[in-house]
């Protein structure tokens, strides 16, 4: 599914997000495990975006229990407030609209 940036921003706004912007990551970028204070959404315009939700035991991250999924253009990825997650970007980089 292909979607323009303007259409993606309108769609994200229709989902109830008020802070909306477009972000582009370089190829093979990586975001270490982190959280956000509020819910975020990501609507992929181009490239691949892989997210994992590692669990922890007694404060130690456990990759064996991580749920890991890869998304492409047109996909919506929501991350709940406080949800620990990490992200890998594909070989071609990735552009997406973020709603916060």
C-alpha positions as CSV (number, residue, x, y, z in Angstrom):
1,X,0.0,0.0,0.0
2,X,1.4,3.4,-1.0
3,X,0.3,6.6,0.8
4,X,1.4,10.2,0.3
5,X,2.9,12.1,3.3
6,X,0.0,14.5,3.3
7,X,-2.6,11.7,3.3
8,X,-0.6,9.9,6.1
9,X,-0.6,13.0,8.3
10,X,-4.3,13.5,7.8
11,X,-4.9,9.8,8.7
12,X,-2.8,10.0,11.8
13,X,-4.6,13.2,12.9
14,X,-7.9,11.4,12.4
15,X,-6.7,8.7,14.9
16,X,-6.7,11.4,17.6
17,X,-3.0,12.4,17.6
18,X,-2.2,16.2,17.8
19,X,1.6,16.2,17.5
20,X,2.3,14.8,14.0
21,X,5.6,14.8,12.1
22,X,7.5,12.9,9.4
23,X,10.8,11.1,10.3
24,X,13.4,9.5,8.1
25,X,15.9,7.0,9.4
26,X,19.2,6.1,7.7
27,X,19.7,2.5,6.5
28,X,20.3,0.0,9.3
29,X,19.6,2.5,12.1
30,X,18.9,1.0,15.5
31,X,17.1,2.4,18.6
32,X,18.1,0.6,21.8
33,X,15.3,-0.4,24.2
34,X,13.4,2.6,25.4
35,X,9.9,3.8,26.4
36,X,7.8,6.9,25.7
37,X,5.6,8.7,28.3
38,X,2.6,8.7,26.0
39,X,1.2,6.4,23.3
40,X,2.8,6.8,19.8
41,X,1.9,5.7,16.4
42,X,4.0,5.2,13.3
43,X,2.6,5.0,9.7
44,X,5.2,3.7,7.3
45,X,5.6,5.6,4.0
46,X,8.7,3.7,2.7
47,X,11.2,1.2,3.8
48,X,11.1,-1.4,6.6
49,X,10.6,-1.0,10.3
50,X,11.2,-3.8,12.8
51,X,10.1,-3.5,16.4
52,X,10.6,-5.8,19.3
53,X,9.0,-5.7,22.7
54,X,11.6,-7.3,25.0
55,X,10.5,-8.5,28.4
56,X,12.5,-8.3,31.5
57,X,13.1,-10.5,34.5
58,X,14.3,-8.8,37.7
59,X,15.3,-5.8,35.5
60,X,17.4,-7.8,33.1
61,X,16.3,-7.7,29.4
62,X,15.4,-11.1,27.9
63,X,15.6,-11.3,24.1
64,X,14.3,-14.9,24.1
65,X,10.9,-13.6,25.1
66,X,10.8,-10.6,22.7
67,X,8.0,-10.3,20.2
68,X,9.6,-9.0,17.0
69,X,7.7,-7.9,13.9
70,X,8.7,-6.2,10.6
71,X,6.4,-3.7,8.9
72,X,6.5,-2.0,5.4
73,X,4.7,0.8,3.6
74,X,1.1,1.4,4.7
75,X,1.5,-0.4,8.1
76,X,0.5,1.2,11.4
77,X,2.5,0.5,14.5
78,X,1.2,1.6,17.9
79,X,3.4,1.6,21.0
80,X,1.6,2.0,24.3
81,X,2.9,4.5,26.9
82,X,5.6,3.0,29.0
83,X,6.0,-0.1,26.7
84,X,9.6,-1.1,26.5
85,X,10.6,-1.5,22.8
86,X,13.5,-1.5,20.4
87,X,13.6,-0.7,16.7
88,X,15.7,-1.8,13.7
89,X,15.5,0.0,10.3
90,X,15.9,-1.8,7.0
91,X,18.7,-1.6,4.6
92,X,17.0,1.1,2.5
93,X,16.2,3.3,5.4
94,X,12.6,4.1,6.5
95,X,10.3,7.2,6.3
96,X,7.2,7.3,8.5
97,X,4.7,9.7,10.0
98,X,4.7,9.7,13.8
99,X,1.7,10.7,16.0
100,X,2.1,11.5,19.6
